[in-house]
Amino acid sequence: MAQIQFGVNLRDPGSAMDFHELIRRADEWGFDVFAAPDHLGASAPFAALNAAAMLSDRLRLRTYVLNIGFWNPALLAREIATLDLLSGGRAELGLGAGYMKSEHVDAGLPWFGHARRMEILTDAVRELRTRLTDFRPAPVQQPIPFMVAAMSERGLALAAEQAEIVGFSGLRQVPGEEPGHFTIVSEEETARRVDEVRAAAGGRAYRSDVLVQMIKLGADPRESAEELATQLTEVTPKEVLASPFLLLARDAEEAADELRRREEVYGFDSVTTHQPSMAALGEVIAAYRR
């Protein structure tokens, strides 16, 4: 098996000094990817990634993921090409269909149903590929790796066909609730989606990224699952314990073994978590690489 790649997704940069320390720890703890999300009320993704590029000369820099409804492909091509050029070829372009209706409303942007958002995303991926092929000044990487993140059948099919990185987000919309109200995806649904991606890829090589929503070490996993189940929608403790999008373990060694198992079962060779779980994943990285 190939070595798992590890990433951390920015939640709050804090002050300039805090951000310096965050990037220093990401380097020291052996993270491979520094990622930045795309939400109103949070840091601007390209500003954060460009700052990270100046502080680390090894971390890969991934948008995780851009809400395509916020972006014009012509201007987005300029942003990602510049990031790749100035970072010496470390940019990764993560894209998604978007899921927060409230953010579109706040920004005065139109909100569409899922089918139309997927059409927009598909068209944008194709246009971005074309624009980046001839972009000047040219990015270092040819091509810049694309990531498409989703959990729907259609979104993951696009990722399987077009992206160098297939992103499994691990959340799904709760039926009947407002857009943006999610629950964690089950073990069974994950296995089904992985099989669909493998079939759609048709033997094409890609990296498979899993977003681990939370990591908890140091307690009995069953007790942690019971506690978490009370905070999630329509999920039992058994489903929490089995979900590939949560990592509950007694210690870092047990967690590392579980990630190896998930790579074997699902093909997840890239593991990303949110900033609040960064220290825990740092422990797991050390155990995994010992």
Legacy VTK file of the C-alpha trace (Angstrom):
# vtk DataFile Version 3.0
C-alpha trace
ASCII
DATASET POLYDATA
POINTS 290 float
0.000 0.000 0.000
1.072 3.565 -0.710
1.786 5.831 2.226
-1.238 7.802 3.417
-1.039 11.553 2.887
-2.266 13.729 5.786
-3.890 17.153 5.706
-5.363 19.750 8.053
-8.240 22.050 7.114
-8.064 25.602 8.474
-10.826 26.630 10.875
-9.539 29.837 12.488
-6.157 31.460 11.741
-6.268 33.594 14.899
-3.652 36.339 14.860
-0.675 36.548 12.510
1.474 35.003 15.233
-1.074 32.221 15.765
-1.060 31.472 12.054
2.735 31.272 11.986
2.552 28.771 14.839
-0.163 26.759 13.088
1.971 26.332 9.969
5.045 25.555 12.059
3.167 22.768 13.846
1.800 21.399 10.574
5.382 21.093 9.324
6.757 19.734 12.590
4.022 17.121 12.981
4.476 15.803 9.468
1.347 17.030 7.708
1.556 16.913 3.927
-1.286 19.286 3.007
-2.536 22.572 4.398
-6.099 23.190 3.270
-8.411 26.189 3.394
-12.238 26.127 3.162
-14.480 28.582 1.335
-17.201 30.009 3.580
-18.473 33.485 4.288
-17.535 34.466 7.805
-14.229 32.602 7.514
-10.792 33.468 6.144
-10.383 34.017 2.416
-8.954 30.759 1.059
-6.347 32.064 -1.367
-5.048 34.681 1.064
-4.591 31.962 3.687
-2.911 29.558 1.258
-0.560 32.199 -0.123
0.450 33.123 3.431
1.052 29.451 4.225
3.192 29.133 1.091
5.508 31.849 2.408
5.848 30.131 5.798
6.434 26.556 4.629
8.410 25.359 1.652
7.023 21.797 1.754
3.287 21.807 2.533
0.960 21.304 -0.397
-1.756 23.959 -0.576
-5.333 22.872 -1.256
-8.617 24.726 -1.492
-10.966 22.518 0.540
-13.201 23.140 -1.238
-14.196 26.171 -3.229
-17.912 26.807 -3.477
-18.257 27.021 -7.239
-21.190 29.433 -6.940
-18.787 32.045 -5.562
-16.346 31.905 -8.471
-15.964 32.911 -12.089
-13.756 30.312 -13.865
-11.657 32.957 -15.641
-10.793 34.708 -12.369
-10.393 31.419 -10.512
-7.862 30.208 -13.090
-5.816 33.327 -12.359
-5.929 32.707 -8.597
-4.872 29.065 -8.675
-2.210 29.570 -11.357
-0.640 32.389 -9.332
-0.684 30.310 -6.140
0.992 27.432 -7.953
3.633 29.665 -9.529
4.567 31.521 -6.331
4.571 28.352 -4.198
6.885 26.520 -6.581
4.241 24.056 -7.754
2.350 23.091 -4.607
-1.237 24.162 -5.376
-4.217 21.811 -5.491
-7.602 23.071 -6.683
-10.437 21.599 -4.615
-13.943 22.288 -5.933
-17.470 21.518 -4.789
-21.047 22.263 -5.810
-21.746 24.238 -2.624
-24.271 23.441 0.055
-24.946 26.561 2.138
-27.952 28.390 0.731
-27.687 31.018 3.472
-24.213 32.065 2.293
-25.435 32.587 -1.269
-28.304 34.699 0.013
-25.938 36.719 2.201
-23.612 37.348 -0.764
-26.492 38.256 -3.098
-25.736 35.267 -5.320
-28.311 32.965 -6.913
-29.016 29.607 -5.296
-29.982 26.627 -7.446
-31.103 23.087 -6.826
-28.555 20.285 -6.683
-28.916 19.256 -10.334
-28.236 22.769 -11.605
-25.320 23.250 -9.182
-23.783 20.053 -10.518
-24.134 21.329 -14.087
-22.345 24.540 -13.107
-19.571 22.575 -11.370
-19.119 20.241 -14.348
-18.891 23.142 -16.793
-16.447 24.973 -14.502
-14.116 21.969 -14.211
-13.933 21.700 -17.991
-13.414 25.415 -18.533
-10.739 25.603 -15.845
-8.821 22.738 -17.438
-8.839 24.580 -20.769
-7.869 27.950 -19.322
-5.024 26.557 -17.217
-3.517 24.734 -20.183
-2.625 28.032 -21.864
-2.461 30.346 -18.851
0.308 32.965 -18.701
2.330 33.304 -16.587
2.251 29.511 -16.600
1.801 27.568 -13.364
4.608 25.178 -12.402
2.462 22.044 -12.376
1.097 20.790 -15.664
-1.607 20.060 -14.817
-2.455 21.521 -11.437
-4.151 18.659 -9.527
-7.921 19.033 -9.266
-9.962 17.723 -6.375
-13.734 17.372 -6.600
-15.405 16.712 -3.263
-18.930 15.375 -2.833
-20.978 12.598 -1.317
-23.724 12.339 -3.920
-23.588 9.792 -6.723
-23.430 12.499 -9.385
-20.777 14.557 -7.622
-18.495 11.597 -7.037
-18.989 10.428 -10.631
-17.657 13.789 -11.819
-14.705 13.424 -9.440
-13.989 9.898 -10.684
-14.017 11.029 -14.307
-12.199 14.369 -14.035
-10.217 14.823 -10.809
-6.772 13.762 -9.641
-8.177 13.683 -6.099
-11.627 12.302 -5.250
-12.898 13.889 -2.048
-15.351 12.008 0.178
-16.914 14.673 2.396
-18.661 12.267 4.765
-21.822 14.304 5.252
-25.208 14.099 3.583
-28.210 16.370 3.617
-30.941 15.327 6.041
-34.115 14.809 3.962
-36.761 17.455 4.583
-34.384 19.841 6.354
-33.046 23.189 5.151
-29.950 23.009 2.878
-26.841 22.697 5.021
-28.390 20.440 7.681
-26.292 17.269 7.596
-25.744 13.938 9.229
-22.730 11.623 9.081
-22.586 9.056 6.279
-22.783 5.381 7.226
-20.268 2.611 6.613
-22.657 0.960 4.135
-23.250 4.113 2.100
-19.521 4.810 2.016
-18.776 1.352 0.627
-21.428 1.845 -2.056
-20.047 5.227 -3.077
-16.488 3.904 -3.192
-17.601 1.090 -5.506
-19.379 3.604 -7.747
-16.254 5.772 -7.965
-14.059 2.806 -8.835
-16.457 1.790 -11.603
-16.750 5.338 -12.977
-12.967 5.839 -12.940
-12.522 2.820 -15.205
-9.008 2.083 -14.007
-7.865 5.728 -14.053
-5.470 6.485 -11.199
-6.551 8.988 -8.541
-5.937 9.789 -4.888
-8.870 9.176 -2.549
-9.300 11.734 0.241
-11.498 11.228 3.286
-12.534 14.144 5.482
-12.459 12.874 9.059
-14.865 15.230 10.766
-13.607 14.517 14.298
-10.796 12.565 15.957
-10.994 11.530 19.594
-8.215 9.624 21.325
-7.774 8.463 24.912
-11.215 7.020 25.661
-13.088 3.793 25.009
-14.356 4.194 21.415
-17.762 2.790 22.355
-18.207 5.408 25.065
-17.099 8.156 22.663
-19.576 6.875 20.071
-22.449 6.932 22.556
-21.626 10.523 23.461
-21.346 11.648 19.838
-24.562 9.936 18.795
-26.501 12.300 21.051
-25.097 15.262 19.078
-25.784 13.909 15.576
-28.978 13.488 13.579
-30.435 10.053 12.811
-27.288 8.141 13.813
-26.887 5.334 16.359
-23.755 4.770 18.478
-23.001 1.676 16.392
-23.124 3.734 13.186
-20.926 6.431 14.734
-18.334 3.841 15.719
-18.275 2.329 12.220
-18.310 5.579 10.211
-15.134 6.158 8.166
-15.625 9.903 8.717
-14.984 9.781 12.459
-11.916 8.354 14.185
-12.403 7.156 17.747
-9.593 5.192 19.366
-7.972 4.439 22.706
-4.605 5.718 21.504
-2.717 6.870 18.424
-1.447 3.391 17.573
-4.970 1.996 17.478
-6.067 4.940 15.328
-3.174 4.410 12.905
-4.133 0.753 12.532
-7.715 1.784 11.794
-6.548 4.170 9.060
-4.542 1.345 7.500
-7.671 -0.806 7.533
-9.733 1.943 5.905
-7.127 2.372 3.192
-7.336 -1.341 2.460
-11.151 -1.426 2.486
-12.032 1.927 0.904
-8.802 3.000 -0.784
-8.529 6.148 1.366
-4.891 7.148 0.827
-5.374 10.772 1.887
-6.750 11.728 5.322
-7.770 15.283 6.169
-9.247 16.618 9.385
-10.405 19.979 10.678
-8.089 22.205 12.691
-9.659 21.320 16.106
-8.541 17.686 15.569
-5.100 18.641 14.261
-3.157 17.744 17.402
-4.850 14.361 17.625
-4.074 13.608 13.978
-0.493 14.741 14.601
-0.201 11.961 17.192
-1.675 9.482 14.719
0.766 10.559 11.996
3.694 9.861 14.325
2.293 6.417 15.174
1.526 5.623 11.535
5.058 6.479 10.394
6.963 4.750 13.196
LINES 1 291
290 0 1 2 3 4 5 6 7 8 9 10 11 12 13 14 15 16 17 18 19 20 21 22 23 24 25 26 27 28 29 30 31 32 33 34 35 36 37 38 39 40 41 42 43 44 45 46 47 48 49 50 51 52 53 54 55 56 57 58 59 60 61 62 63 64 65 66 67 68 69 70 71 72 73 74 75 76 77 78 79 80 81 82 83 84 85 86 87 88 89 90 91 92 93 94 95 96 97 98 99 100 101 102 103 104 105 106 107 108 109 110 111 112 113 114 115 116 117 118 119 120 121 122 123 124 125 126 127 128 129 130 131 132 133 134 135 136 137 138 139 140 141 142 143 144 145 146 147 148 149 150 151 152 153 154 155 156 157 158 159 160 161 162 163 164 165 166 167 168 169 170 171 172 173 174 175 176 177 178 179 180 181 182 183 184 185 186 187 188 189 190 191 192 193 194 195 196 197 198 199 200 201 202 203 204 205 206 207 208 209 210 211 212 213 214 215 216 217 218 219 220 221 222 223 224 225 226 227 228 229 230 231 232 233 234 235 236 237 238 239 240 241 242 243 244 245 246 247 248 249 250 251 252 253 254 255 256 257 258 259 260 261 262 263 264 265 266 267 268 269 270 271 272 273 274 275 276 277 278 279 280 281 282 283 284 285 286 287 288 289
